Amino acid sequence: MNSQSLLIEALVYLAAGVFSVPIAKRLGMGSVLGYLVAGALIGPFALSLVGQQADVMRFAEFGVVILLFLIGLEVRPALLWSLRGTIFGLGGAQVGVTAAVVGGAGMLLGLDWKSALAVGFVMAMSSTAIVLQTLEEKGLRQGPVGQTAFGVLLLQDLAVIPLFALLPLLAPPGAMAAMPAHNASLLAGQPAWVQTLGGLAAVAVVVGGGRYLIRPVFRFIASARLREIFTASALLLVIAVAVLMELVGLSPALGAFLAGVVLAESEFRRELETDIEPFRGLLLGLFFITVGASLDFRVVMGQPLQLAGAVIGVMTLKGVVMFLLARLGGLERRDAAATAVSLSQVGEFAFVLLGLIAGAGVIGQGPAAFLTAAVALSMAITPLAMAGFERITVMLDRRGRRTPDAPAFDEGAPDVIIAGFGRFGQMPGRLLQANGFKTVVLDSSIEQIELLRRFGRKVYYGDASRVDLLRQAGIEQAKLLIVAIDDRDAASKLVETARHTWPHLKILARAWDRRHAYDLLRSGADEVERETFESALAMGASALRALGFRAHRAHRAANLFRVHDLNSFKKLAPLSGQEESYVLAARDAANTMERLLKTDMDALKPDSVDEAWDVKGRDEELREEAWSGEEDKP
Amino acid sequence: MVGEGMLLVMAHPALERSRANQKMMQAAREVAGLTLHDLYEVYPAFTIDVRAEQKRLMQHQIIGLQFPMYWYSTPALLKEWIDLVWLHGFAYGIGGTALEGKRLFVACTTGGRAEYYGPDGQNRYTMEEFLRPLEQTARLCGMEWEKPFVLHASGAKTELALQAGADAYRRRLAALAAVAVFVEPEGPAIQEIRE
């Protein structure tokens, strides 16, 4: 492929996505269907704008790897452990029972038991990419539906590994000849114990490396403060894990998931998420397009009724099985139904597995092409089925209210985002935490993060001036943003960006000095605090005490001074544009000091504090009364 | 200076813990011509702006004080506010005529039951007697003393009873704010919400 045709292909893919996805979204169909339709349109069986999909599809499958890595990042090991029942119980039952039921249906339709069983297992797979993307768009990822679907999908991904080994064994004797090289495993052809040992070693490398190696490496990379290098290394990490897993014959997606889980508790979690996210979106989009493009219209046109029957039959069987199992697993009827509908399609692994069993001679090439078309169609139908299901539930909702899904994947929405957790930000941060508020802290100093994490604080590495990172941190649910970073210009910029992006967000900002405070207010901060103001005032009060004032008097004098200074802060705000040049700014600073000193003299006379507790006027009155009283005496 | 309308100075150091004072404050918000002034919210550090407070007093015709009774007296900040703002030469003494002719209204809540307040109760004196210092403050400043409003057993009341008390409070505030001049009250000296 030369560079020009690469560019043209990129143009076609991007244009297809850019035009079809917003239209699909507008029609309430979700992005997945948009991509699939776009793919079908530009594919070799319709407009034929792009050629063979095999290469592109392999590349795009990496989107699934990234998706699983990102999901891993959200799943702390403890959560994974708590989901073990769903994964192994419900997931295992789903694969086993679906394979048996679909296989049984296949036998009724005249397949021999071996082919029927193989097809059953293939059809038991669902599409991780489509399900999770759709649930995410519908906001169901975090609730019981999302968790159940996720657990089942995870087991399916796990099950692919033994299926790769076992399905070819179902071939009739003599048909084994054409075993395709389905993966690039170094260990293919080695004895089983070597393969097992290699797999275990790779998993150990991922877990151990993630625990002990990745964090120092990322710390080192982050200290270079080059965003694109951090992105590159994040991508490098995911690709390295994927390649390692392929080398030992394990699923790259599963390896990436494992790497994500290992890193879920690291301080780089948010930054990794933010950096990798766009790749996920683009590659998954590409993946869906390639699925759409692989839809062979000749097969569709050749056997439309059989195909429709197969798609509807398989999806119905899968859905019913999943619904019953989910009900057995304790899900409410509606959640079970949503899970069943979302998992009813056949997934991307089916393409690979169909290639495998067709190559091994378990089923013929003709049925394989037919089933491939059925799989693609079922993926295309899923968003429609989900949308239809949603319509129905909305209609049912008019009769009775239901409580929203409780969030469970994360710690929940934060109350406050604190940007900068150094010597300033830690004060409000600790105060808020001590009073039971949930805070998410972003800091870009590695040393600081390390120290805080040693004390069990939730601190994430990240440059808080990035809108996407703030969004990841949950700013849209937060009530408050505290900007406490050291760098003056960065602080102003962050305030300005945040104010622009979230006009109703409450923003408190740390100001370096008076001028910076005005600057922050102009940028849109609701409240500012000059970083040295309170401590300097406290020292003034200490000085008064050292000079002989009683404690309360010194305290009150400082209080009065604070009120006075805050008033003059408001009064002396510079006219807009006054601070544009450095010379003007310097002159303004000098002017301001002069004006401050003058107002101090006017407002704060030494005796003005607490005149109430020293009623000179009344004493004089009493003396005058006594005086006149004496005069009255005869 | 003749002011207009009513100023209700509310003082509760932990309003979030007081159902009664919250409900009463809410009732006050619904009264037309009433300015609510939440002392602990405005002066959390007790740094009272004396000039601003004096101006606020002069601008209103009826001055209301709403507070929980602590040790037979007002909460600390309300006492501080009176100490610092009601100065000699402003509120009383020679030239101290700023509050003359205005009306002082006191509304307070108590933790104990109504029957505790009296010769046979554990507190030995009536509410009328416990409020004497404020009554005398009003007299010294040339103010009319409105019949106080007292809500007893504020913590022990049911939501329903509290709401009824708050409703009575709102009617009382509305009546005060609506009448321009002081009317000598009839009946008992204190409006007490017992149940």
Boltz contact constraints between the chains, C-beta under 6 A:
constraints:
  - contact:
      token1: [A, 559]
      token2: [B, 47]
      max_distance: 6.0
  - contact:
      token1: [A, 563]
      token2: [B, 47]
      max_distance: 6.0
  - contact:
      token1: [A, 612]
      token2: [B, 83]
      max_distance: 6.0
  - contact:
      token1: [A, 612]
      token2: [B, 84]
      max_distance: 6.0
  - contact:
      token1: [A, 612]
      token2: [B, 87]
      max_distance: 6.0
  - contact:
      token1: [A, 615]
      token2: [B, 88]
      max_distance: 6.0
  - contact:
      token1: [A, 617]
      token2: [B, 88]
      max_distance: 6.0
  - contact:
      token1: [A, 617]
      token2: [B, 89]
      max_distance: 6.0
  - contact:
      token1: [A, 618]
      token2: [B, 88]
      max_distance: 6.0
  - contact:
      token1: [A, 618]
      token2: [B, 93]
      max_distance: 6.0
  - contact:
      token1: [A, 621]
      token2: [B, 93]
      max_distance: 6.0
  - contact:
      token1: [A, 621]
      token2: [B, 94]
      max_distance: 6.0
